[in-house]
Amino acid sequence: MVTPGQQRSRLAPAPPGVGVGACTLSATDLAADLSRPRRLPYHLLALTTVGQGAVEIDFAEHRCRPGTLLWIRPGQAVRFGAGPGLDAALVTWRRDLLPAAEITGVPVDDLPGPASWQLAGEDEDAVISEVAQLGVDCARHSSGAIAAGLLRHQVAVLLLRIALLGAGARAATSVSEARTFVRFRRDLEEGHAQSRRVEDYAARIGCSVRTLTRASLALAGRTAKQVVDDRVALEARRLLACTELSVAEIGRRLGFGEPTNFGRFFHREAGMSPGAFRTWAAAWTPGAPAGKPSADAADAGRRVPTQRPAAD
């Protein structure tokens, strides 16, 4: 832990030489300011080692205690609320570090993959061992092709272990549906600010809207249109919470020609206006029901959904 008088160092992007970094939460400024979440340009794994606290990832709160493992993906809005004696081992890596062949089946892109696990037993021992060894090797081997290869493979092994944690709970889906949905999500990451039309994404993939919707329902339990709207609304939340851009400018960045159209879209998706959401996000308090000072505002905060109801 950082003692009084010591200065926290800002957590820098993963070292460009080897592409992997390791440190502790207490050696960074990640938990120093709750006023606004931040978006990191790299992957971050946080394994709680001591204490208790909360971490907000894309506006969902995750309670932490020893053995809690969190995965924050590039671009997600994250805010650490340090509790009594909280510390964690952190591993960071560049988003382009790992070839897909090394991590088959692991959702490493900025996708709505699993974000939190409470480790126990052999799983906890294995992950702790991998994280600890990564920390040692990052400190000992900071440059060179061999060091880069070693650390890259260690990250791949760690992610494959994490992928196995929920392997038994996954629903069975066809290979073609999985491939279609992965391609859809990747195209959506690149194009959600330019188009909200499912037809455009289906045309890029080379399939029908019906096929794309079937794949979306199988993999995400959402129609293709709902997946598109969810992604646009999430980006709106991130920009409202993490930047000082005006509501009108955020709407323009997301492809809305008129602020009123963006306002109606956001209210439909989030259950409140963009301005009300920005106020709610700024007032987050770890452990509070909604992080709001007033009952009315708290009720509004609790209405913020992760996804729009499927019946909408």
C-alpha positions in Angstrom: 0.0 0.0 0.0 1.1 3.6 -0.5 2.2 5.2 2.7 1.6 8.9 3.6 4.0 11.1 1.7 4.4 8.7 -1.2 3.1 9.9 -4.5 0.9 7.7 -6.6 2.0 7.3 -10.2 -0.6 7.6 -12.9 -1.2 4.2 -14.5 0.3 4.6 -18.0 -0.7 2.6 -21.1 0.9 -0.8 -21.3 4.6 -0.5 -22.1 5.0 -0.2 -25.9 8.1 -2.3 -25.9 6.6 -5.5 -24.6 2.9 -4.5 -24.6 2.2 -5.9 -21.1 2.4 -4.1 -17.7 1.8 -5.1 -14.1 1.5 -3.0 -10.9 -0.8 -2.6 -7.9 -3.9 -0.5 -7.6 -2.3 1.4 -4.7 0.6 2.5 -6.9 -1.8 4.3 -9.3 -4.2 7.1 -9.2 -7.2 5.0 -10.4 -8.9 5.2 -7.0 -7.9 8.7 -6.2 -10.9 10.6 -7.9 -14.5 9.4 -8.0 -15.8 12.6 -9.7 -15.7 11.1 -13.1 -15.1 7.7 -14.6 -12.3 7.3 -17.2 -11.8 5.3 -20.3 -8.6 3.3 -20.6 -7.1 2.6 -24.1 -5.9 -0.9 -23.0 -7.2 -4.0 -21.3 -6.9 -4.2 -17.5 -7.4 -7.2 -15.2 -7.8 -6.3 -11.5 -7.4 -9.1 -8.9 -8.4 -7.9 -5.4 -5.8 -9.0 -2.9 -6.8 -7.3 0.3 -9.7 -5.2 1.6 -13.1 -4.4 0.2 -14.5 -1.8 -2.2 -16.4 -1.3 -5.4 -15.6 -0.8 -9.0 -18.0 0.7 -11.5 -17.6 -0.7 -15.0 -19.9 0.9 -17.7 -22.2 2.1 -14.8 -22.7 -1.3 -13.2 -21.2 -1.6 -9.7 -19.1 -4.6 -8.8 -18.4 -5.3 -5.1 -14.8 -6.4 -4.5 -13.2 -8.5 -1.8 -10.1 -10.8 -1.9 -10.4 -13.1 -4.8 -12.6 -10.8 -6.9 -11.3 -10.6 -10.5 -12.4 -7.8 -12.8 -11.8 -7.4 -16.6 -12.0 -3.8 -17.9 -11.9 -3.7 -21.6 -10.6 -0.8 -23.8 -13.0 2.1 -24.0 -15.2 1.0 -21.0 -16.0 3.6 -18.4 -14.4 2.6 -15.2 -14.2 4.1 -11.7 -12.6 2.5 -8.6 -14.2 3.2 -5.3 -11.5 2.2 -2.8 -12.9 0.8 0.5 -11.1 -0.2 3.7 -7.6 -1.2 2.9 -8.5 -2.1 -0.7 -5.7 -3.1 -3.0 -5.5 -5.2 -6.1 -2.9 -6.7 -8.5 -3.3 -5.1 -11.9 -2.3 -6.5 -15.3 -2.6 -4.4 -18.4 -1.9 -5.2 -22.1 -2.4 -3.6 -25.5 -5.6 -4.4 -27.3 -3.6 -5.6 -30.4 -1.2 -7.8 -28.4 -2.7 -11.2 -28.9 -3.4 -13.0 -32.2 -6.8 -14.5 -32.4 -5.4 -18.0 -32.8 -3.7 -17.8 -29.3 -7.0 -17.1 -27.5 -9.7 -18.9 -29.4 -13.0 -18.5 -27.7 -11.9 -15.6 -25.5 -13.9 -12.3 -26.0 -11.0 -9.9 -25.9 -12.5 -7.1 -28.0 -14.6 -4.3 -26.6 -17.6 -6.7 -26.4 -20.1 -7.2 -23.6 -18.2 -10.2 -22.3 -18.1 -11.3 -18.6 -16.5 -8.6 -16.4 -16.5 -10.1 -12.8 -15.7 -13.4 -11.1 -15.4 -14.4 -7.5 -12.6 -16.9 -7.5 -12.3 -19.8 -5.1 -10.5 -23.1 -4.7 -8.2 -24.3 -7.5 -9.4 -21.6 -9.9 -8.3 -18.9 -7.5 -5.0 -20.6 -6.9 -4.3 -20.9 -10.6 -5.2 -17.2 -11.5 -3.3 -15.9 -8.5 -0.2 -17.8 -9.6 -0.5 -16.6 -13.2 -0.9 -12.9 -12.1 1.9 -13.1 -9.6 4.3 -14.6 -12.1 3.3 -11.9 -14.6 4.2 -9.3 -12.1 7.6 -10.8 -11.4 8.4 -11.2 -15.1 7.2 -7.7 -16.0 9.7 -6.4 -13.4 12.6 -8.6 -14.6 12.1 -8.5 -18.4 11.2 -5.1 -19.7 12.5 -5.3 -23.3 13.5 -7.6 -26.1 11.7 -10.1 -28.4 12.0 -13.0 -26.0 10.6 -11.0 -23.1 7.7 -9.8 -25.3 7.0 -13.4 -26.3 7.1 -14.7 -22.8 4.7 -12.0 -21.4 2.4 -12.3 -24.4 2.0 -16.1 -23.9 1.5 -15.6 -20.1 -1.3 -13.2 -20.8 -2.8 -15.7 -23.3 -2.7 -18.5 -20.7 -4.3 -16.2 -18.1 -7.1 -15.3 -20.4 -7.7 -18.9 -21.4 -8.0 -19.8 -17.7 -10.5 -17.0 -17.2 -12.5 -18.2 -20.3 -12.8 -21.7 -18.7 -14.4 -20.2 -15.5 -17.8 -19.8 -17.3 -17.4 -22.5 -20.0 -20.0 -24.8 -18.5 -22.7 -22.1 -18.4 -22.6 -21.1 -22.1 -25.6 -21.8 -24.2 -25.0 -24.0 -27.2 -24.9 -22.1 -30.5 -24.0 -23.0 -34.0 -20.6 -22.1 -35.4 -22.1 -20.0 -38.2 -24.3 -18.0 -35.7 -21.2 -17.4 -33.5 -19.1 -16.2 -36.5 -22.0 -14.0 -37.7 -22.4 -12.4 -34.4 -18.7 -11.8 -33.8 -18.4 -10.1 -37.2 -21.6 -8.0 -36.4 -20.2 -6.9 -33.1 -16.8 -5.9 -34.7 -18.5 -4.0 -37.4 -20.8 -2.3 -34.9 -17.8 -1.2 -32.8 -16.4 0.6 -35.9 -19.7 1.8 -37.4 -22.2 2.6 -34.6 -21.6 6.3 -35.0 -22.3 6.2 -38.7 -25.3 3.9 -38.9 -28.0 2.5 -36.7 -29.6 0.5 -39.5 -29.5 -3.3 -39.2 -29.7 -3.5 -43.0 -26.3 -1.8 -43.3 -24.6 -4.3 -41.0 -26.2 -7.3 -42.6 -25.0 -6.0 -46.0 -21.5 -5.7 -44.8 -21.5 -9.3 -43.4 -23.3 -10.6 -46.5 -26.3 -12.1 -44.8 -30.0 -11.3 -44.4 -31.5 -9.2 -41.6 -33.3 -12.3 -40.5 -30.0 -14.3 -40.2 -28.4 -11.5 -38.3 -31.3 -11.2 -35.9 -31.3 -15.0 -35.3 -27.6 -14.9 -34.5 -28.1 -11.9 -32.2 -30.9 -13.6 -30.3 -28.9 -16.8 -30.0 -25.7 -15.1 -28.7 -27.0 -12.1 -26.8 -30.7 -12.7 -26.3 -31.4 -9.4 -28.1 -32.6 -8.6 -31.6 -30.0 -7.1 -34.0 -31.8 -3.7 -33.7 -31.7 -3.9 -30.0 -27.9 -4.7 -30.1 -27.3 -1.7 -32.3 -29.3 0.6 -30.0 -27.7 -0.8 -26.9 -24.3 0.0 -28.3 -25.2 3.6 -29.3 -26.8 4.2 -25.9 -23.7 2.8 -24.1 -21.4 5.1 -26.1 -23.7 8.0 -25.2 -23.5 7.1 -21.5 -19.7 6.9 -21.7 -19.3 10.3 -23.4 -21.8 12.0 -21.0 -20.0 10.6 -17.9 -16.3 10.7 -19.1 -16.2 14.0 -21.0 -17.4 17.6 -20.9 -18.8 17.5 -24.4 -22.2 19.2 -24.7 -25.2 17.0 -25.2 -25.6 18.4 -28.7 -22.0 17.5 -29.6 -22.4 14.0 -28.3 -25.5 13.6 -30.4 -23.7 14.7 -33.5 -20.8 12.3 -32.8 -23.3 9.5 -32.6 -25.0 10.4 -35.9 -28.0 12.4 -34.7 -28.7 15.4 -36.8 -30.9 17.1 -34.3 -30.3 17.3 -30.5 -34.0 16.6 -29.9 -33.8 13.3 -31.7 -30.8 12.3 -29.6 -32.6 13.3 -26.5 -35.6 11.2 -27.4 -33.4 8.2 -28.2 -31.5 8.5 -25.0 -34.6 8.9 -22.8 -36.1 5.8 -24.4 -33.0 3.8 -23.8 -31.9 5.1 -20.4 -35.2 6.2 -18.8 -33.9 9.8 -18.2 -32.6 12.8 -20.1 -28.9 13.1 -21.1 -28.5 15.9 -18.5 -30.1 13.9 -15.7 -27.8 10.9 -16.5 -24.7 13.1 -16.5 -25.7 14.3 -13.0 -26.4 10.8 -11.8 -23.1 9.5 -13.1 -21.2 12.3 -11.4 -22.7 11.6 -8.0 -21.8 7.9 -7.8 -21.0 6.7 -4.3 -19.7 3.2 -3.8 -22.2 1.0 -2.1 -25.1 3.5 -2.3 -28.3 2.2 -4.0 -28.0 4.7 -6.8 -25.3 7.2 -5.7 -27.8 10.0 -5.6 -28.4 12.6 -2.8 -32.2 12.8 -3.2 -34.9 10.2 -3.4 -36.2 11.4 -6.7 -32.8 11.4 -8.3 -32.0 8.0 -6.7 -35.2 6.6 -8.3 -34.1 8.0 -11.6 -30.6 6.5 -11.2 -32.1 3.1 -10.5 -34.0 3.3 -13.8 -30.8 3.4 -15.8 -30.8 0.0 -17.5 -27.8 -2.0 -18.8 -30.0 -2.8 -21.8 -33.4 -1.8 -23.1 -36.2 -4.2 -22.1 -36.6 -6.8 -24.9 -40.2 -6.0 -25.2 -39.5 -2.4 -26.3 
